[in-house]
Amino acid sequence: METTLAPGGVAADLLPSPRPVQLLDPDGLLVQQPQDAHHYDVPSAERLLAAWRGMVIGRRLDVQSTALTKQGRLAVYPSSRGQEACQVGAVQAITERDWMFPTYRESMALFTRGIDPVETLTLLRGDAHCGYDPKAHKTAPQCTPLSTQLIHAAGAAYGEKRRGTDAVALAFIGDGATSEGDFHEALNFAAVFSAPVIFFVQNNKYAISVPLAKQSKAPALAYKGIGYGVRSEQIDGNDPAAVLAVMDAAVAHARAGNGPFLIEAHTYRMDAHTNADDASRYRTSDEVSAWLAKDPLSRLQTWLTVNGHLDEAGIRDAEQEAEERAADLRDRMNSEPTVEPMSLFDNVFAEPTPQLREQRAMVAAELEAEAQS
Amino acid sequence: MTITMGNALNRALRDAIAEDDDVLMFGEDVGTLGGVFRITDGLTAEFGEDRCFDTPLAESGIVGFAIGMCLTGFRPVVEMQFDAFAYPAFEQITSHVAKTRNRTGGKVNLPMVIRVPYAGGIGGVEHHCDSSEGYYAHTPGLKVVTPSNPADAYSLLREAIADPDPVIFMEPKVLYWSKAELELPVTTEPFGRAAVRRKGTDVTLVTYGPSVPTALKAAEAAESEGCSVEVIDLRTIVPFDDDTVVESVRRTGRCVVVSEAQSFAGVAGEVASRVSERCFHSLEAPVLRVSGLDIPYPAPKLEHAYLPGVERILDAIARLQWDDVPDLSHAGAPA
């Protein structure tokens, strides 16, 4: 393949738009779209309504999860409040036949995927590393090391391609993780093997406390795609319409056999890295307030309301469902899970080694003695 | 017919790929070139690029990609060109390959094989001669296998590919050209079973991989001086065969562990510790280790001083607190 930076050339085709794609501005008004390669149509009102409802529920469950840390029910919780458009929108653009590779911050994406919130929070509650069946949901365990799951996504996407399906893989990472080596290896592998994977970077501006300016000198993280031959786009990650529209394009691109797609979504994490972090040490309240004005939920709600797709009754209905689901989550998280100590030895290997059998017998004897004392 | 270990490994890959559509082989240079040691020679020509293919030069990528392919039902075999070149993949191996079955409560297994040509003795330049088995053996969830002859190379690699769990398959480079009279396919003992390579009654040498031929030479030399040495080849470090080792040491009362790797915090120390715990009342002397030195693997012109050779093994045997000290001072002399 000949590569060139000349206008209209192959490399130029990979470039993201100069400014993040935005279809709805922060006031919920439609933005005039360019009539070029970066033109995206506004998704249907029906899909935007579904996205809005998913965001209402996602935010409520996220807030509830943070509250559960205060009650000691969760060891820790990394909130994604403010990133609803990214997590709900991206997941709503894929189907059950597609794969998803989340990080620990993707709780809302997992709720949207249809995974039981209690199973989603199992990792953070501390009773198991993964509470759901990754194969049944075609969703990998939430990844704690940074960016390592991207290369798994490339492998799974390539595996699907080899199987002759048109399934794609959606892999999430944050801005900080684009500095990790596996981010680069994953983009390179995916491009070389033309693997149908979508790398969805949620640039929420901070890697714990380190701001993007100290993380990367790239003009935008989306520009990192071009070096690997990966079609890339940057979007306003607080604009649910832009997320859906660009995700649609990315999914279509990958399903059609055109290889990977990188999306950088500019967004903001409204809360700290986790409940254990003190965000006031590294960012100002003015900055947080400025992002509050770009809230993804209110801008879509405004557009839906102004255009007659949503009324007060519809809002109350969604909020009621969100409350019910939060109450259900709260109730079920209040019951103490039973963790079986002997299960420690169950899944190290398919068959335990003789050494594990010995250690198992030791723990069994200890428990037996404990029970009798 | 005469088969080298390299031939046996190549045939094992060929047979596994031919028998199961889900088995495939990938890594750096494994396609057209057939691998730098030619272990994958002819596979691409015979089975096509779908079944044996070159990847970008990125070890973490190679291993991570294999994890993803396992999710869609494939059984990948990957090559890490040289021992020390596998270190960029260390995070994928320890954080994901080893832990995925456990992390997912048994819902996801990773039936992959990571082939690592390892250890020295071939005059390789730096970063080409590490004995890295200790890193992998220390990580729960990985099986660690190392053949010492062509028959085991074939049989153990076939078993590794068929295994439902990930296997780190350590190939002693120095033995790639070792030969045996053999008809393939062959099935030897399964994982977790050590082999007694030489019977003896006075002392047990426990060893594996590249050190097996050296231990056998030392045993032969000791025999000529009237000391009967049993040589045990572990074959699989994980799972470890306590039974064969314990039975032998209880009988001989003396044990030397021979390993090319650095000794500090290594596999040889693990073996010595297990023997001490289980055979204490049978032991006539402390368990000794004969290992590589606790230094980075040296430049080729110095490796002869690093590698545990026949003389160091004989010296260890002589130090095993004999009532009538065997004089092995001439045993190590060249025949």
Interface residues (C-beta under 8 A of the other chain):
Chain A: W99 A128 H129 C130 D133 P134 K135 A136 A140 P141 P145 T148 L150 I151 H152 A153 A154 G155 A156 A157 Y158 G159 E160 R162 R163 A169 G181 D182 E185 A186 N188 F189 V192 D346 N347 V348 F349 A350 T353 P354 Q355
Chain B: D50 T55 P56 A58 S60 G61 G64 F65 A66 I67 G68 M69 C70 L71 T72 G73 F74 P88 E91 Q92 S95 H96 K99 T100 R101 N102 R103 T104 G105 G106 K107 V108 N109 P140 G141 K143 D163 P164 D165 G192 V238 P239 F240 D241 D242 D243
